[in-house]
Amino acid sequence: MNSLFNFIKQIYSYRSMIWAMTIQEIQRRYAGTFAGFIWSVINPLMTILIYWFVFSIGFRVKPSGDIPFIVIFCCGFIPWIMFSESLMNSTHSIKANVHLVKKMVFPTQILPIVNLMASLITHSFMLIMFFVLLLFNNVDLSFYNFQFIYYFFALSAFTLGLSWFFSAVNVFYSDIGQALAVILNMWFWLTPIVWMTDILPRKYQLIIKLNPMCYIVDGYRMSFAYHNPFWHSYRSGIYFWVICLLTLIIGGLVFKKLKPEFADVL
């Protein structure tokens, strides 16, 4: 456990490198495109518009509390986009940086963090547009809005643990990347993003809440839509952090164990 702690502790000493590589990663993703970074926002926006049209105009879904469907949906979709984008990019981050991995002194554990930071940029722009959406729909701003910082930190920690695990295993089993895309698609629909948890029978609600992303989505909704304090769901919070810490520990240990073999396999 001490070695894992030192493994994570070393990350702080590479903070300057992480920031520099994050900028490079963003530039690399959109190199040669006219719109550049805007493309990372256009795709989620088009998806939001499609879901809004289908469920608000077509099915005329009205969530509880007279909050517009588009607001409820965005509260779940915005953190999900960051989660799925970061996890998918991180899973392929080792193979995408073979030239760095083969340098014995390069700290490969920062590569998933770089992708997480790059996704944070998109997340920030989406949140800015979301605040405009709140004002447009006459949803009052509140001090509780700042709670999203806590839920964002929780999301980042959970994502990092999974990213370490999948990025390491993907080096040895290339099918992991393909399988993860399928898993994320199923995971999306098992997370109350398009739908609300309270439409399910109580016994199924308890099962759905075993999904760690349910805590994050509900947290963003409590912060922006319903203005409830995070301690109202303290039991879900305890459960989430147990799962999150286990994910970080297992992901870190797996990455640390497999790291010495990356260069040989690649």
Buried (B, 14 or more C-beta within 10 A) or exposed (E): EEEBEEBBEEBEEBEEBBEEBBEEBBEEBBEEEEEEBEEBBEEBEEEBEEBBEEBBEEEEBEBEEEBBBBBBBBBBBBBBBBBBBBBBBBBBBBBBBEEBBEEEEBBBBBBBBBBBBBBBBBBEBBBEBBEEBBEEEEBEEEEBBEBBEEBBEBBBBBBBBBBBBBBBBBBEEEEBBEBBEEEBEEBBEEBBBBBBBEEBEEEEBEEBBEBBBBBBBBBBBBBBBBBBEBEEBEEBBEBBBEBBEEBBBBBBBBBBEBBEEBBEEE
